[in-house]
Amino acid sequence: MVMFSIIICTYNREKYLYTALQKMAENDFSPMLYEIVLVNNNSTDSTEEECRRFHADYPSIRFRYFVEEQQGLSHARNRGIREAKEEMLIFLDDDSFVHPSYLKNLSNHLVTHPEIQAFGGKIIPLYESGDPPAWLSTWSRSWVSALDMGDQIRLFKKKQYPVGANMGFHKSCTHTAGLFNTELGRCKKNLMGGEEKEFFFRLRSRNVSLFYLPDIAVFHAIPESRTTLSYVKRLGDGIGSSERMRCLRKGNGVFLKRCIEEILKWGATLLLWCYYILTGRTTKGNVLVLFRWHVSRTLFFQGAEKG
């Protein structure tokens, strides 16, 4: 029997939070086998009221609410880990809506494959506008946290890793690799990241395999604000800054290697740009170049603001 702690960290997402909690509560799974750990990272909206409403509407769910005063997603996730009572941890975004069989499917996988210690699942974008942005391509799907590696269980490859909107691991992994790096990750409205990548790479370096489980799926709400060119620029800045911090923390050699990798990515980006121009899909090509420019400028020259 597998028991879960579902950790949801939230900051000013009153619009989505109740639905995210409701979808989990209505899963085809016994409420005796999981708890929801909600970590409010200093929200200024009606997050607390929405949590009270959920707790009143679903009294059979083990629901535990905490406020983490240290600002930042990594701080909130680490608080969730410390508060979790069960050994298998699931992390979901506050705008991720789970499939009705999410927990049942995950439990079946873990019983059948006890070697699974860390995992990620399929993430399906749910565009509020009704349509994906014109710039979306195979190479930019990760910008909206989309993840689809097929319909079979498989390992994440060397440079792949689970995405925060739908990921998890056994609590013992934190004894193996530590907690999330609080120097990385989003803080309030910035778009820094890197904490998931850094954590899972640490796990992999300690011989922990990362499994992709296709049938633990979530629908991830994508507001129109995340489909604008302004968002693409801010995301590129955040990723470049995060990569600069992550690599410099490991030493100049790692940073130099990452800079060389960035130059190679420019070569691939320009080839893709030519392909999209020649096939009449100018927007897709131009936005790939725009994104790469914003990653490079903060990677090479400066860090984005933390806050």
C-alpha positions as CSV (number, residue, x, y, z in Angstrom):
1,M,0.0,0.0,0.0
2,V,1.3,3.4,-1.0
3,M,0.4,6.6,0.9
4,F,1.0,10.1,-0.5
5,S,1.7,13.6,0.7
6,I,0.5,16.0,-2.1
7,I,2.3,19.2,-1.7
8,I,0.8,22.3,-3.4
9,C,2.7,25.6,-3.0
10,T,0.7,28.7,-3.8
11,Y,1.2,32.5,-4.3
12,N,-1.8,34.6,-5.3
13,R,-3.6,32.0,-7.4
14,E,-7.1,32.4,-5.9
15,K,-8.5,32.0,-9.4
16,Y,-7.3,28.4,-9.8
17,L,-6.6,27.1,-6.4
18,Y,-10.0,25.7,-5.4
19,T,-10.4,23.9,-8.6
20,A,-6.9,22.3,-8.3
21,L,-7.8,21.1,-4.8
22,Q,-11.2,19.9,-5.9
23,K,-9.8,17.8,-8.8
24,M,-7.5,16.1,-6.3
25,A,-10.3,15.5,-3.8
26,E,-12.5,14.0,-6.5
27,N,-9.9,11.5,-7.6
28,D,-10.8,7.8,-7.8
29,F,-8.7,7.0,-4.7
30,S,-9.3,6.5,-1.0
31,P,-8.9,9.7,1.0
32,M,-7.4,7.6,3.8
33,L,-4.3,7.0,1.6
34,Y,-3.2,10.6,1.1
35,E,-3.0,14.0,2.6
36,I,-2.9,17.5,0.9
37,V,-0.2,19.8,2.3
38,L,-1.0,23.4,1.2
39,V,1.9,25.9,1.6
40,N,0.8,29.5,1.3
41,N,3.9,31.6,0.4
42,N,2.6,35.0,1.7
43,S,-0.3,35.4,-0.6
44,T,-2.1,38.7,-0.5
45,D,-5.3,37.5,-2.2
46,S,-8.1,35.3,-0.9
47,T,-6.0,32.1,-0.8
48,E,-6.7,31.5,2.9
49,E,-10.5,31.8,2.3
50,E,-10.4,29.5,-0.6
51,C,-8.6,26.9,1.5
52,R,-11.2,27.2,4.3
53,R,-13.9,26.8,1.7
54,F,-12.3,23.6,0.3
55,H,-11.8,22.2,3.8
56,A,-15.5,22.8,4.6
57,D,-16.6,21.2,1.4
58,Y,-14.4,18.1,1.6
59,P,-14.1,17.3,5.3
60,S,-13.0,13.7,4.6
61,I,-9.8,14.9,3.0
62,R,-6.7,15.2,5.2
63,F,-6.0,18.8,4.5
64,R,-3.2,20.7,6.3
65,Y,-2.5,24.4,5.7
66,F,0.8,26.2,6.4
67,V,2.1,29.7,5.8
68,E,5.8,29.9,4.7
69,E,7.1,33.4,5.4
70,Q,10.4,33.0,3.6
71,Q,9.5,34.2,0.1
72,G,10.2,31.9,-2.9
73,L,9.0,28.6,-4.4
74,S,12.0,26.6,-3.2
75,H,11.4,27.8,0.4
76,A,7.7,26.8,0.1
77,R,8.5,23.4,-1.4
78,N,11.1,22.7,1.4
79,R,8.5,23.6,4.0
80,G,6.1,21.2,2.4
81,I,8.7,18.4,2.6
82,R,9.3,19.1,6.2
83,E,5.6,19.1,7.1
84,A,4.7,16.0,5.0
85,K,3.7,13.0,7.0
86,E,3.8,10.4,4.3
87,E,6.9,9.0,2.5
88,M,5.9,9.4,-1.1
89,L,5.8,13.1,-2.1
90,I,3.8,14.6,-5.0
91,F,4.3,18.2,-6.1
92,L,1.6,19.9,-8.1
93,D,1.3,23.5,-9.2
94,D,-1.6,25.5,-7.8
95,D,-3.0,25.7,-11.4
96,S,-2.6,22.0,-12.2
97,F,-5.8,19.9,-12.5
98,V,-5.2,16.2,-12.1
99,H,-6.7,13.4,-14.2
100,P,-9.5,11.5,-12.3
101,S,-7.3,8.4,-12.1
102,Y,-4.1,10.2,-11.2
103,L,-3.6,8.7,-7.7
104,K,-4.8,5.2,-8.7
105,N,-2.5,5.0,-11.7
106,L,0.5,6.3,-9.7
107,S,-0.2,3.9,-6.9
108,N,-0.3,1.0,-9.3
109,H,3.0,2.0,-10.9
110,L,4.7,2.2,-7.5
111,V,3.4,-1.1,-6.4
112,T,4.4,-2.8,-9.6
113,H,7.7,-1.0,-9.9
114,P,9.1,-0.5,-6.4
115,E,12.4,0.7,-7.9
116,I,10.7,4.0,-8.8
117,Q,11.9,6.6,-6.4
118,A,11.5,9.8,-8.5
119,F,9.1,10.5,-11.3
120,G,7.3,13.0,-13.5
121,G,4.1,12.8,-15.5
122,K,2.4,14.2,-18.6
123,I,1.5,17.9,-18.6
124,I,-1.2,19.0,-21.0
125,P,-1.6,22.8,-21.5
126,L,-5.1,24.2,-21.0
127,Y,-5.1,27.5,-22.8
128,E,-7.6,30.0,-21.4
129,S,-7.8,31.7,-24.8
130,G,-8.8,28.5,-26.4
131,D,-5.9,28.2,-28.7
132,P,-2.1,27.8,-28.3
133,P,0.0,30.9,-29.1
134,A,1.1,31.4,-32.7
135,W,4.8,31.1,-31.7
136,L,4.4,27.6,-30.1
137,S,6.5,24.9,-31.7
138,T,8.1,21.6,-30.7
139,W,11.1,23.6,-29.4
140,S,9.1,26.0,-27.3
141,R,6.5,23.7,-25.6
142,S,8.5,23.7,-22.4
143,W,7.9,27.4,-22.1
144,V,4.3,26.6,-21.1
145,S,5.5,23.6,-19.0
146,A,4.1,21.1,-21.5
147,L,5.5,17.6,-21.3
148,D,4.5,14.6,-23.4
149,M,7.1,11.8,-23.9
150,G,4.7,9.3,-25.2
151,D,2.4,6.6,-23.7
152,Q,5.0,4.2,-22.3
153,I,6.9,4.2,-19.0
154,R,10.5,5.4,-19.7
155,L,13.5,7.0,-18.1
156,F,14.2,10.7,-18.5
157,K,17.3,11.0,-20.7
158,K,20.5,12.7,-19.5
159,K,19.4,16.3,-19.9
160,Q,15.7,15.7,-19.2
161,Y,14.0,15.9,-15.9
162,P,10.5,16.1,-14.4
163,V,8.6,19.4,-14.5
164,G,7.4,21.1,-11.3
165,A,3.7,21.1,-12.3
166,N,3.6,17.3,-12.0
167,M,6.5,15.6,-10.3
168,G,7.4,13.6,-7.2
169,F,9.9,11.5,-5.3
170,H,10.3,9.4,-2.2
171,K,11.1,11.4,0.9
172,S,14.4,9.5,1.3
173,C,15.6,11.3,-1.9
174,T,16.0,14.4,0.3
175,H,18.4,12.5,2.5
176,T,20.3,11.4,-0.6
177,A,20.5,14.8,-2.4
178,G,19.2,17.4,0.1
179,L,16.4,19.9,-0.4
180,F,15.6,22.4,-3.2
181,N,18.2,25.1,-3.6
182,T,16.7,28.3,-2.2
183,E,19.0,30.5,-4.3
184,L,17.1,29.3,-7.3
185,G,13.4,29.2,-8.3
186,R,10.6,31.7,-8.6
187,C,10.0,34.4,-6.1
188,K,6.8,36.4,-6.2
189,K,6.4,37.4,-9.9
190,N,9.9,36.8,-11.2
191,L,10.5,33.9,-13.7
192,M,13.6,32.4,-12.4
193,G,13.8,28.7,-12.3
194,G,16.5,26.0,-12.2
195,E,15.7,24.5,-8.8
196,E,14.0,21.5,-10.3
197,K,16.8,20.9,-12.8
198,E,19.4,21.3,-10.1
199,F,17.6,19.0,-7.6
200,F,17.0,16.2,-10.1
201,F,20.5,16.4,-11.5
202,R,21.8,16.0,-8.0
203,L,19.6,12.9,-7.6
204,R,20.8,11.4,-10.9
205,S,24.4,12.0,-9.9
206,R,23.7,9.7,-6.9
207,N,22.3,7.0,-9.1
208,V,18.6,7.7,-8.7
209,S,16.7,7.1,-11.9
210,L,14.1,9.5,-13.0
211,F,10.9,7.8,-14.4
212,Y,8.4,9.3,-16.8
213,L,4.9,7.9,-16.1
214,P,2.5,8.8,-18.9
215,D,-0.8,8.1,-17.2
216,I,-0.3,10.4,-14.2
217,A,-1.5,13.4,-16.2
218,V,-2.4,16.9,-15.3
219,F,-4.1,19.8,-17.2
220,H,-2.1,22.9,-16.6
221,A,-3.9,26.3,-16.9
222,I,-2.1,28.7,-19.2
223,P,-3.5,32.3,-19.0
224,E,-3.2,34.7,-21.9
225,S,-0.5,36.5,-20.0
226,R,1.8,33.5,-20.5
227,T,1.4,33.6,-24.2
228,T,2.7,37.1,-24.9
229,L,6.1,38.2,-26.2
230,S,6.7,40.0,-22.9
231,Y,6.4,36.7,-21.1
232,V,8.8,35.0,-23.5
233,K,11.4,37.8,-22.8
234,R,11.0,37.6,-19.0
235,L,11.1,33.8,-19.1
236,G,14.4,33.9,-21.1
237,D,15.9,36.4,-18.7
238,G,14.8,34.2,-15.7
239,I,16.3,31.0,-17.2
240,G,19.6,32.7,-18.2
241,S,19.9,34.2,-14.7
242,S,19.1,30.9,-13.0
243,E,21.6,29.0,-15.2
244,R,24.3,31.6,-14.4
245,M,23.7,31.2,-10.6
246,R,23.5,27.4,-10.8
247,C,26.7,26.9,-12.8
248,L,28.8,29.5,-11.0
249,R,27.9,27.9,-7.8
250,K,29.6,24.7,-9.1
251,G,32.7,26.5,-10.3
252,N,34.1,28.4,-13.3
253,G,34.7,25.2,-15.2
254,V,31.0,24.3,-15.1
255,F,30.0,27.9,-16.1
256,L,32.4,27.8,-19.0
257,K,31.0,24.5,-20.2
258,R,27.5,26.0,-20.0
259,C,28.6,29.1,-22.0
260,I,30.0,26.8,-24.7
261,E,26.7,24.9,-24.7
262,E,24.8,28.2,-25.1
263,I,26.9,29.1,-28.2
264,L,26.0,25.7,-29.7
265,K,22.4,26.3,-28.9
266,W,22.6,29.5,-30.9
267,G,23.8,27.5,-33.9
268,A,20.8,25.2,-33.5
269,T,18.4,28.1,-33.0
270,L,19.6,29.8,-36.2
271,L,19.2,26.6,-38.2
272,L,15.6,26.4,-36.9
273,W,15.0,30.0,-37.7
274,C,16.1,29.4,-41.3
275,Y,13.8,26.4,-41.5
276,Y,10.8,28.3,-40.2
277,I,11.4,31.3,-42.4
278,L,11.7,29.0,-45.5
279,T,8.5,27.2,-44.5
280,G,6.5,30.4,-44.0
281,R,6.3,30.2,-40.2
282,T,8.1,33.4,-39.4
283,T,6.6,33.9,-36.0
284,K,7.8,30.6,-34.6
285,G,11.4,31.2,-35.8
286,N,11.6,34.8,-34.7
287,V,10.4,33.9,-31.2
288,L,13.0,31.2,-30.8
289,V,15.7,33.8,-31.6
290,L,14.1,36.3,-29.2
291,F,14.0,33.7,-26.4
292,R,17.7,32.6,-27.0
293,W,18.8,36.3,-26.9
294,H,17.2,36.8,-23.5
295,V,18.7,33.6,-22.1
296,S,22.2,34.5,-23.4
297,R,22.2,38.1,-22.1
298,T,21.5,37.1,-18.5
299,L,23.7,34.0,-18.7
300,F,26.7,35.8,-20.0
301,F,26.4,39.3,-18.5
302,Q,24.0,39.6,-15.6
303,G,21.4,38.1,-13.3
304,A,17.7,38.9,-13.4
305,E,16.2,40.5,-10.3
306,K,15.2,38.1,-7.5
307,G,11.7,39.4,-6.6
